[in-house]
Amino acid sequence: MSTKVKEKYRAYLGPAILLASMAMMAYGINRGEMQVVLNKAIRICMECIGIG
């Protein structure tokens, strides 16, 4: 591959990764995973602090 072709693909790599990550986050939020992660984070914090 020539250098220009590599540069062209590299220009699209960042936005492609951004769109893919946003799509995965939206999918997880729609499944209710956000609440699960929040509950686990709260439980871990309570164990580290020693309250729970």
HTML snippet that shows the backbone in 3Dmol.js (N, CA, C, O; Angstrom):
<script src="https://3Dmol.org/build/3Dmol-min.js"></script>
<div id="view" style="width:600px;height:400px;position:relative"></div>
<script>
const pdb = `
ATOM      1  N   MET A   1       0.833  -1.182   0.000  1.00  0.00           N
ATOM      2  CA  MET A   1       0.000   0.000   0.000  1.00  0.00           C
ATOM      3  C   MET A   1       0.873   1.239   0.000  1.00  0.00           C
ATOM      4  O   MET A   1       1.922   1.290   0.642  1.00  0.00           O
ATOM      5  N   SER A   2       0.420   2.216  -0.724  1.00  0.00           N
ATOM      6  CA  SER A   2       1.177   3.456  -0.743  1.00  0.00           C
ATOM      7  C   SER A   2       0.875   4.268   0.513  1.00  0.00           C
ATOM      8  O   SER A   2      -0.079   3.990   1.238  1.00  0.00           O
ATOM      9  N   THR A   3       1.693   5.257   0.747  1.00  0.00           N
ATOM     10  CA  THR A   3       1.550   6.087   1.936  1.00  0.00           C
ATOM     11  C   THR A   3       0.261   6.895   1.902  1.00  0.00           C
ATOM     12  O   THR A   3      -0.368   7.097   2.940  1.00  0.00           O
ATOM     13  N   LYS A   4      -0.139   7.357   0.726  1.00  0.00           N
ATOM     14  CA  LYS A   4      -1.368   8.145   0.620  1.00  0.00           C
ATOM     15  C   LYS A   4      -2.597   7.315   0.958  1.00  0.00           C
ATOM     16  O   LYS A   4      -3.537   7.814   1.575  1.00  0.00           O
ATOM     17  N   VAL A   5      -2.591   6.068   0.561  1.00  0.00           N
ATOM     18  CA  VAL A   5      -3.721   5.196   0.852  1.00  0.00           C
ATOM     19  C   VAL A   5      -3.817   4.957   2.363  1.00  0.00           C
ATOM     20  O   VAL A   5      -4.913   4.978   2.924  1.00  0.00           O
ATOM     21  N   LYS A   6      -2.682   4.732   3.018  1.00  0.00           N
ATOM     22  CA  LYS A   6      -2.669   4.526   4.459  1.00  0.00           C
ATOM     23  C   LYS A   6      -3.173   5.763   5.183  1.00  0.00           C
ATOM     24  O   LYS A   6      -3.932   5.649   6.145  1.00  0.00           O
ATOM     25  N   GLU A   7      -2.766   6.933   4.739  1.00  0.00           N
ATOM     26  CA  GLU A   7      -3.217   8.180   5.356  1.00  0.00           C
ATOM     27  C   GLU A   7      -4.716   8.370   5.180  1.00  0.00           C
ATOM     28  O   GLU A   7      -5.392   8.885   6.071  1.00  0.00           O
ATOM     29  N   LYS A   8      -5.235   7.950   4.022  1.00  0.00           N
ATOM     30  CA  LYS A   8      -6.675   8.068   3.772  1.00  0.00           C
ATOM     31  C   LYS A   8      -7.461   7.189   4.739  1.00  0.00           C
ATOM     32  O   LYS A   8      -8.464   7.626   5.303  1.00  0.00           O
ATOM     33  N   TYR A   9      -7.009   5.952   4.929  1.00  0.00           N
ATOM     34  CA  TYR A   9      -7.692   5.056   5.857  1.00  0.00           C
ATOM     35  C   TYR A   9      -7.554   5.548   7.295  1.00  0.00           C
ATOM     36  O   TYR A   9      -8.489   5.424   8.086  1.00  0.00           O
ATOM     37  N   ARG A  10      -6.400   6.101   7.633  1.00  0.00           N
ATOM     38  CA  ARG A  10      -6.176   6.595   8.985  1.00  0.00           C
ATOM     39  C   ARG A  10      -7.105   7.756   9.306  1.00  0.00           C
ATOM     40  O   ARG A  10      -7.511   7.917  10.457  1.00  0.00           O
ATOM     41  N   ALA A  11      -7.446   8.560   8.321  1.00  0.00           N
ATOM     42  CA  ALA A  11      -8.351   9.689   8.528  1.00  0.00           C
ATOM     43  C   ALA A  11      -9.755   9.212   8.889  1.00  0.00           C
ATOM     44  O   ALA A  11     -10.477   9.918   9.593  1.00  0.00           O
ATOM     45  N   TYR A  12     -10.152   8.042   8.426  1.00  0.00           N
ATOM     46  CA  TYR A  12     -11.482   7.505   8.722  1.00  0.00           C
ATOM     47  C   TYR A  12     -11.502   6.618   9.960  1.00  0.00           C
ATOM     48  O   TYR A  12     -12.580   6.276  10.448  1.00  0.00           O
ATOM     49  N   LEU A  13     -10.364   6.245  10.469  1.00  0.00           N
ATOM     50  CA  LEU A  13     -10.297   5.311  11.586  1.00  0.00           C
ATOM     51  C   LEU A  13     -10.871   5.918  12.862  1.00  0.00           C
ATOM     52  O   LEU A  13     -11.661   5.262  13.541  1.00  0.00           O
ATOM     53  N   GLY A  14     -10.507   7.130  13.202  1.00  0.00           N
ATOM     54  CA  GLY A  14     -10.999   7.768  14.424  1.00  0.00           C
ATOM     55  C   GLY A  14     -12.511   7.907  14.450  1.00  0.00           C
ATOM     56  O   GLY A  14     -13.151   7.459  15.401  1.00  0.00           O
ATOM     57  N   PRO A  15     -13.099   8.520  13.424  1.00  0.00           N
ATOM     58  CA  PRO A  15     -14.564   8.628  13.408  1.00  0.00           C
ATOM     59  C   PRO A  15     -15.276   7.279  13.393  1.00  0.00           C
ATOM     60  O   PRO A  15     -16.357   7.146  13.966  1.00  0.00           O
ATOM     61  N   ALA A  16     -14.686   6.282  12.747  1.00  0.00           N
ATOM     62  CA  ALA A  16     -15.304   4.957  12.716  1.00  0.00           C
ATOM     63  C   ALA A  16     -15.320   4.340  14.111  1.00  0.00           C
ATOM     64  O   ALA A  16     -16.318   3.743  14.515  1.00  0.00           O
ATOM     65  N   ILE A  17     -14.226   4.481  14.843  1.00  0.00           N
ATOM     66  CA  ILE A  17     -14.166   3.955  16.207  1.00  0.00           C
ATOM     67  C   ILE A  17     -15.150   4.708  17.097  1.00  0.00           C
ATOM     68  O   ILE A  17     -15.816   4.101  17.935  1.00  0.00           O
ATOM     69  N   LEU A  18     -15.245   6.023  16.920  1.00  0.00           N
ATOM     70  CA  LEU A  18     -16.180   6.828  17.697  1.00  0.00           C
ATOM     71  C   LEU A  18     -17.625   6.387  17.460  1.00  0.00           C
ATOM     72  O   LEU A  18     -18.386   6.216  18.411  1.00  0.00           O
ATOM     73  N   LEU A  19     -17.997   6.206  16.212  1.00  0.00           N
ATOM     74  CA  LEU A  19     -19.363   5.774  15.892  1.00  0.00           C
ATOM     75  C   LEU A  19     -19.653   4.375  16.444  1.00  0.00           C
ATOM     76  O   LEU A  19     -20.743   4.121  16.956  1.00  0.00           O
ATOM     77  N   ALA A  20     -18.684   3.481  16.338  1.00  0.00           N
ATOM     78  CA  ALA A  20     -18.879   2.127  16.852  1.00  0.00           C
ATOM     79  C   ALA A  20     -19.055   2.139  18.367  1.00  0.00           C
ATOM     80  O   ALA A  20     -19.909   1.430  18.899  1.00  0.00           O
ATOM     81  N   SER A  21     -18.246   2.946  19.065  1.00  0.00           N
ATOM     82  CA  SER A  21     -18.363   2.989  20.520  1.00  0.00           C
ATOM     83  C   SER A  21     -19.680   3.620  20.954  1.00  0.00           C
ATOM     84  O   SER A  21     -20.276   3.179  21.936  1.00  0.00           O
ATOM     85  N   MET A  22     -20.142   4.635  20.244  1.00  0.00           N
ATOM     86  CA  MET A  22     -21.430   5.257  20.565  1.00  0.00           C
ATOM     87  C   MET A  22     -22.576   4.277  20.335  1.00  0.00           C
ATOM     88  O   MET A  22     -23.527   4.235  21.115  1.00  0.00           O
ATOM     89  N   ALA A  23     -22.486   3.494  19.272  1.00  0.00           N
ATOM     90  CA  ALA A  23     -23.522   2.498  18.993  1.00  0.00           C
ATOM     91  C   ALA A  23     -23.558   1.432  20.078  1.00  0.00           C
ATOM     92  O   ALA A  23     -24.635   0.996  20.487  1.00  0.00           O
ATOM     93  N   MET A  24     -22.376   1.007  20.550  1.00  0.00           N
ATOM     94  CA  MET A  24     -22.323  -0.009  21.608  1.00  0.00           C
ATOM     95  C   MET A  24     -22.860   0.539  22.924  1.00  0.00           C
ATOM     96  O   MET A  24     -23.542  -0.173  23.660  1.00  0.00           O
ATOM     97  N   MET A  25     -22.558   1.795  23.223  1.00  0.00           N
ATOM     98  CA  MET A  25     -23.087   2.398  24.446  1.00  0.00           C
ATOM     99  C   MET A  25     -24.608   2.510  24.379  1.00  0.00           C
ATOM    100  O   MET A  25     -25.289   2.227  25.365  1.00  0.00           O
ATOM    101  N   ALA A  26     -25.148   2.916  23.240  1.00  0.00           N
ATOM    102  CA  ALA A  26     -26.598   3.029  23.086  1.00  0.00           C
ATOM    103  C   ALA A  26     -27.259   1.662  23.241  1.00  0.00           C
ATOM    104  O   ALA A  26     -28.317   1.549  23.860  1.00  0.00           O
ATOM    105  N   TYR A  27     -26.646   0.640  22.687  1.00  0.00           N
ATOM    106  CA  TYR A  27     -27.182  -0.713  22.806  1.00  0.00           C
ATOM    107  C   TYR A  27     -27.197  -1.161  24.269  1.00  0.00           C
ATOM    108  O   TYR A  27     -28.182  -1.738  24.731  1.00  0.00           O
ATOM    109  N   GLY A  28     -26.111  -0.897  24.995  1.00  0.00           N
ATOM    110  CA  GLY A  28     -26.042  -1.277  26.401  1.00  0.00           C
ATOM    111  C   GLY A  28     -27.049  -0.519  27.242  1.00  0.00           C
ATOM    112  O   GLY A  28     -27.664  -1.099  28.137  1.00  0.00           O
ATOM    113  N   ILE A  29     -27.230   0.766  26.973  1.00  0.00           N
ATOM    114  CA  ILE A  29     -28.210   1.558  27.714  1.00  0.00           C
ATOM    115  C   ILE A  29     -29.617   1.036  27.460  1.00  0.00           C
ATOM    116  O   ILE A  29     -30.421   0.951  28.388  1.00  0.00           O
ATOM    117  N   ASN A  30     -29.925   0.686  26.217  1.00  0.00           N
ATOM    118  CA  ASN A  30     -31.256   0.155  25.891  1.00  0.00           C
ATOM    119  C   ASN A  30     -31.523  -1.178  26.573  1.00  0.00           C
ATOM    120  O   ASN A  30     -32.676  -1.507  26.854  1.00  0.00           O
ATOM    121  N   ARG A  31     -30.478  -1.948  26.842  1.00  0.00           N
ATOM    122  CA  ARG A  31     -30.646  -3.240  27.515  1.00  0.00           C
ATOM    123  C   ARG A  31     -30.718  -3.097  29.028  1.00  0.00           C
ATOM    124  O   ARG A  31     -31.009  -4.070  29.722  1.00  0.00           O
ATOM    125  N   GLY A  32     -30.459  -1.900  29.553  1.00  0.00           N
ATOM    126  CA  GLY A  32     -30.513  -1.695  30.989  1.00  0.00           C
ATOM    127  C   GLY A  32     -29.201  -1.985  31.694  1.00  0.00           C
ATOM    128  O   GLY A  32     -29.174  -2.121  32.917  1.00  0.00           O
ATOM    129  N   GLU A  33     -28.130  -2.081  30.955  1.00  0.00           N
ATOM    130  CA  GLU A  33     -26.842  -2.406  31.538  1.00  0.00           C
ATOM    131  C   GLU A  33     -26.278  -1.256  32.377  1.00  0.00           C
ATOM    132  O   GLU A  33     -25.445  -1.483  33.254  1.00  0.00           O
ATOM    133  N   MET A  34     -26.721  -0.039  32.118  1.00  0.00           N
ATOM    134  CA  MET A  34     -26.214   1.100  32.863  1.00  0.00           C
ATOM    135  C   MET A  34     -26.541   0.957  34.351  1.00  0.00           C
ATOM    136  O   MET A  34     -25.701   1.263  35.198  1.00  0.00           O
ATOM    137  N   GLN A  35     -27.725   0.505  34.671  1.00  0.00           N
ATOM    138  CA  GLN A  35     -28.130   0.325  36.069  1.00  0.00           C
ATOM    139  C   GLN A  35     -27.325  -0.796  36.722  1.00  0.00           C
ATOM    140  O   GLN A  35     -26.967  -0.696  37.895  1.00  0.00           O
ATOM    141  N   VAL A  36     -27.038  -1.851  35.981  1.00  0.00           N
ATOM    142  CA  VAL A  36     -26.258  -2.969  36.513  1.00  0.00           C
ATOM    143  C   VAL A  36     -24.845  -2.495  36.871  1.00  0.00           C
ATOM    144  O   VAL A  36     -24.326  -2.814  37.941  1.00  0.00           O
ATOM    145  N   VAL A  37     -24.235  -1.737  35.971  1.00  0.00           N
ATOM    146  CA  VAL A  37     -22.878  -1.241  36.215  1.00  0.00           C
ATOM    147  C   VAL A  37     -22.866  -0.288  37.405  1.00  0.00           C
ATOM    148  O   VAL A  37     -21.955  -0.342  38.231  1.00  0.00           O
ATOM    149  N   LEU A  38     -23.861   0.577  37.499  1.00  0.00           N
ATOM    150  CA  LEU A  38     -23.938   1.508  38.622  1.00  0.00           C
ATOM    151  C   LEU A  38     -24.090   0.760  39.940  1.00  0.00           C
ATOM    152  O   LEU A  38     -23.434   1.110  40.921  1.00  0.00           O
ATOM    153  N   ASN A  39     -24.930  -0.247  39.984  1.00  0.00           N
ATOM    154  CA  ASN A  39     -25.110  -1.037  41.206  1.00  0.00           C
ATOM    155  C   ASN A  39     -23.815  -1.729  41.625  1.00  0.00           C
ATOM    156  O   ASN A  39     -23.484  -1.761  42.811  1.00  0.00           O
ATOM    157  N   LYS A  40     -23.080  -2.283  40.657  1.00  0.00           N
ATOM    158  CA  LYS A  40     -21.814  -2.938  40.977  1.00  0.00           C
ATOM    159  C   LYS A  40     -20.794  -1.926  41.488  1.00  0.00           C
ATOM    160  O   LYS A  40     -20.045  -2.220  42.420  1.00  0.00           O
ATOM    161  N   ALA A  41     -20.756  -0.748  40.893  1.00  0.00           N
ATOM    162  CA  ALA A  41     -19.818   0.285  41.336  1.00  0.00           C
ATOM    163  C   ALA A  41     -20.130   0.726  42.757  1.00  0.00           C
ATOM    164  O   ALA A  41     -19.220   0.922  43.563  1.00  0.00           O
ATOM    165  N   ILE A  42     -21.398   0.883  43.067  1.00  0.00           N
ATOM    166  CA  ILE A  42     -21.787   1.275  44.420  1.00  0.00           C
ATOM    167  C   ILE A  42     -21.393   0.197  45.418  1.00  0.00           C
ATOM    168  O   ILE A  42     -20.883   0.503  46.496  1.00  0.00           O
ATOM    169  N   ARG A  43     -21.630  -1.068  45.064  1.00  0.00           N
ATOM    170  CA  ARG A  43     -21.290  -2.162  45.957  1.00  0.00           C
ATOM    171  C   ARG A  43     -19.777  -2.238  46.210  1.00  0.00           C
ATOM    172  O   ARG A  43     -19.349  -2.456  47.343  1.00  0.00           O
ATOM    173  N   ILE A  44     -18.982  -2.060  45.170  1.00  0.00           N
ATOM    174  CA  ILE A  44     -17.528  -2.095  45.318  1.00  0.00           C
ATOM    175  C   ILE A  44     -17.060  -0.941  46.190  1.00  0.00           C
ATOM    176  O   ILE A  44     -16.203  -1.136  47.052  1.00  0.00           O
ATOM    177  N   CYS A  45     -17.602   0.255  45.988  1.00  0.00           N
ATOM    178  CA  CYS A  45     -17.206   1.405  46.803  1.00  0.00           C
ATOM    179  C   CYS A  45     -17.558   1.192  48.263  1.00  0.00           C
ATOM    180  O   CYS A  45     -16.772   1.519  49.152  1.00  0.00           O
ATOM    181  N   MET A  46     -18.732   0.647  48.511  1.00  0.00           N
ATOM    182  CA  MET A  46     -19.142   0.419  49.892  1.00  0.00           C
ATOM    183  C   MET A  46     -18.225  -0.608  50.569  1.00  0.00           C
ATOM    184  O   MET A  46     -17.938  -0.484  51.759  1.00  0.00           O
ATOM    185  N   GLU A  47     -17.764  -1.617  49.825  1.00  0.00           N
ATOM    186  CA  GLU A  47     -16.859  -2.605  50.390  1.00  0.00           C
ATOM    187  C   GLU A  47     -15.489  -2.005  50.669  1.00  0.00           C
ATOM    188  O   GLU A  47     -14.868  -2.320  51.685  1.00  0.00           O
ATOM    189  N   CYS A  48     -15.014  -1.148  49.780  1.00  0.00           N
ATOM    190  CA  CYS A  48     -13.691  -0.535  49.976  1.00  0.00           C
ATOM    191  C   CYS A  48     -13.689   0.428  51.152  1.00  0.00           C
ATOM    192  O   CYS A  48     -12.727   0.477  51.918  1.00  0.00           O
ATOM    193  N   ILE A  49     -14.748   1.182  51.294  1.00  0.00           N
ATOM    194  CA  ILE A  49     -14.840   2.139  52.392  1.00  0.00           C
ATOM    195  C   ILE A  49     -15.093   1.406  53.709  1.00  0.00           C
ATOM    196  O   ILE A  49     -14.674   1.869  54.770  1.00  0.00           O
ATOM    197  N   GLY A  50     -15.758   0.297  53.644  1.00  0.00           N
ATOM    198  CA  GLY A  50     -16.020  -0.492  54.838  1.00  0.00           C
ATOM    199  C   GLY A  50     -17.395  -0.253  55.437  1.00  0.00           C
ATOM    200  O   GLY A  50     -17.663  -0.678  56.561  1.00  0.00           O
ATOM    201  N   ILE A  51     -18.264   0.420  54.704  1.00  0.00           N
ATOM    202  CA  ILE A  51     -19.609   0.689  55.216  1.00  0.00           C
ATOM    203  C   ILE A  51     -20.475  -0.555  55.102  1.00  0.00           C
ATOM    204  O   ILE A  51     -21.220  -0.896  56.020  1.00  0.00           O
ATOM    205  N   GLY A  52     -20.365  -1.235  53.949  1.00  0.00           N
ATOM    206  CA  GLY A  52     -21.259  -2.363  53.706  1.00  0.00           C
ATOM    207  C   GLY A  52     -20.663  -3.589  54.164  1.00  0.00           C
ATOM    208  O   GLY A  52     -21.270  -4.653  54.044  1.00  0.00           O
TER     209      GLY A  52
END
`;
const viewer = $3Dmol.createViewer("view");
viewer.addModel(pdb, "pdb");
viewer.setStyle({}, {cartoon: {color: "spectrum"}});
viewer.zoomTo();
viewer.render();
</script>
